[in-house]
């Protein structure tokens, strides 16, 4: 789907407090969350504006976003235990 928002608040609504706490206390987590946000914003912008980008580059951006999402979720799960 085009312009689908994958922000962390939408992807993990039940973990918003944990995400906020981790961003405040864990520089590595904050860096990953910031990168995830930038990638999601860029991907949605490319989809909305139909800007030229190679399929390979676009796929790499989406793959990096997915990997970051997995890592972020793993850290959230370890924190919520």
C-alpha positions as CSV (number, residue, x, y, z in Angstrom):
1,X,0.0,0.0,0.0
2,X,1.2,3.5,-0.7
3,X,1.6,6.0,2.0
4,X,1.1,3.5,4.8
5,X,2.4,4.9,8.0
6,X,4.7,2.5,9.9
7,X,5.6,4.8,12.8
8,X,6.6,3.0,16.0
9,X,3.5,4.4,17.7
10,X,1.3,2.8,15.1
11,X,3.3,-0.5,14.8
12,X,3.5,-0.9,18.6
13,X,0.7,1.1,20.2
14,X,0.7,-1.0,23.4
15,X,4.4,-0.2,23.9
16,X,4.4,3.6,23.6
17,X,5.5,4.1,27.2
18,X,8.3,1.6,26.9
19,X,9.5,3.1,23.6
20,X,9.5,6.6,25.2
21,X,11.5,5.3,28.3
22,X,14.0,3.5,26.1
23,X,14.5,6.6,23.9
24,X,15.3,8.6,27.1
25,X,17.5,6.0,28.7
26,X,19.3,4.1,25.9
27,X,21.3,6.0,23.3
28,X,21.5,3.0,21.0
29,X,17.8,2.5,21.1
30,X,17.2,6.2,20.4
31,X,19.5,6.0,17.5
32,X,17.7,3.0,16.0
33,X,14.3,4.6,16.6
34,X,15.5,7.9,14.9
35,X,16.8,6.0,11.9
36,X,13.6,4.0,11.7
37,X,11.6,7.2,11.7
38,X,13.7,8.8,9.0
39,X,13.5,5.7,6.8
40,X,9.7,5.5,7.2
41,X,9.3,9.1,6.4
42,X,11.6,8.9,3.3
43,X,9.8,5.7,2.1
44,X,6.4,7.3,2.4
45,X,7.7,10.5,0.7
46,X,9.0,8.4,-2.3
47,X,5.7,6.5,-2.5
48,X,3.6,9.7,-2.4
49,X,5.6,11.8,-4.8
50,X,6.5,8.9,-7.2
51,X,10.1,10.2,-7.2
52,X,12.6,8.3,-9.3
53,X,14.6,5.7,-7.3
54,X,15.9,2.3,-8.4
55,X,13.9,-0.7,-7.3
56,X,17.0,-2.0,-5.6
57,X,17.6,1.1,-3.5
58,X,13.9,1.3,-2.6
59,X,13.9,-2.4,-1.6
60,X,17.1,-1.8,0.5
61,X,15.4,1.0,2.4
62,X,12.4,-1.1,3.1
63,X,14.5,-4.0,4.2
64,X,16.6,-1.8,6.6
65,X,13.3,-0.5,8.1
66,X,12.1,-4.0,8.6
67,X,15.4,-5.1,10.3
68,X,15.3,-2.0,12.5
69,X,11.7,-2.8,13.5
70,X,12.7,-6.3,14.4
71,X,15.6,-5.1,16.5
72,X,13.4,-2.5,18.2
73,X,10.7,-5.0,19.0
74,X,13.3,-7.4,20.4
75,X,14.6,-4.7,22.8
76,X,11.1,-3.8,23.8
77,X,10.4,-7.4,24.6
78,X,13.5,-7.7,26.7
79,X,12.5,-4.5,28.6
80,X,8.9,-5.6,29.2
81,X,9.9,-8.9,30.9
